[in-house]
Amino acid sequence: MPTLSMFLGILIKMNWMDAGQHNAPHFHAYYGDYEASFSLDGEILAGEFPKKQSAFIRAWALIHEEELLADWKLAMNGEEIFRIDPLK
């Protein structure tokens, strides 16, 4: 699963290898032993994540929502996605 971004110890990834196998647009986040799926507006869809880091992810997702949607469309077409700037 390719990495979209990394910031504050959080790794953000989106899978583009399984086009057509997901319904809701989402990305995956990893922080230590935590792992969760997030909607493109930064809401947790599945998994567990610390509250503080979830807030960082939500802020990042809201800033980059258009880029996330563009990457999602590429992924669903089986195309490689582009990296997105980290939270600054």
C-alpha positions in Angstrom: 0.0 0.0 0.0 1.7 3.2 -1.1 2.4 6.0 1.4 0.5 9.3 0.8 2.0 11.3 3.6 3.9 11.1 6.9 3.7 13.6 9.8 4.0 13.6 13.6 4.8 9.9 13.6 1.6 9.2 11.6 1.8 7.2 8.3 -1.0 7.7 5.8 -1.5 5.2 3.0 -4.0 4.5 0.2 -4.2 1.2 -1.6 -4.4 1.5 -5.4 -3.8 -2.2 -6.1 -7.3 -3.4 -5.3 -9.4 -1.1 -7.5 -13.1 -1.7 -7.3 -13.0 -3.7 -4.0 -13.9 -0.7 -1.8 -17.1 1.3 -1.7 -16.5 4.3 0.5 -13.5 6.6 -0.3 -11.0 6.2 2.5 -7.3 6.1 3.5 -5.5 4.1 6.2 -3.5 5.7 9.0 -0.9 4.0 11.3 0.6 5.3 14.5 2.6 2.9 16.7 0.4 -0.1 17.3 -2.7 1.8 16.2 -4.3 1.4 12.7 -7.6 2.8 11.4 -9.4 3.6 8.2 -10.5 7.2 7.7 -13.0 8.9 5.3 -11.6 11.6 3.1 -12.8 14.2 5.5 -10.9 12.6 8.4 -13.6 10.7 10.2 -12.7 7.2 11.6 -14.5 4.5 9.6 -12.9 1.4 11.3 -10.2 0.7 13.8 -8.8 2.6 16.8 -6.7 5.7 17.0 -5.6 8.0 19.7 -7.8 11.1 20.1 -4.9 13.6 19.6 -3.5 12.0 16.5 -7.1 11.6 15.1 -7.5 15.3 15.4 -4.2 15.9 13.5 -5.4 13.5 10.7 -8.8 15.2 10.5 -7.1 18.6 10.1 -4.8 17.2 7.5 -7.6 15.5 5.6 -9.7 18.7 5.6 -6.8 20.7 4.2 -6.1 18.1 1.5 -9.6 16.8 0.8 -9.5 17.6 -2.9 -6.1 15.9 -3.3 -7.4 12.9 -1.4 -10.4 12.7 -3.8 -8.1 12.9 -6.8 -5.9 10.2 -5.4 -8.9 8.0 -4.7 -10.1 8.4 -8.3 -6.7 7.4 -9.5 -6.6 4.4 -7.2 -10.1 3.2 -8.3 -8.8 3.3 -11.9 -5.8 1.2 -10.9 -3.4 4.0 -11.4 -0.6 5.1 -9.1 -1.4 7.8 -6.6 0.5 10.9 -5.7 2.0 11.9 -2.4 0.4 14.7 -0.4 2.2 17.3 1.7 2.4 16.6 5.4 0.6 18.6 8.1 2.7 21.6 8.9 
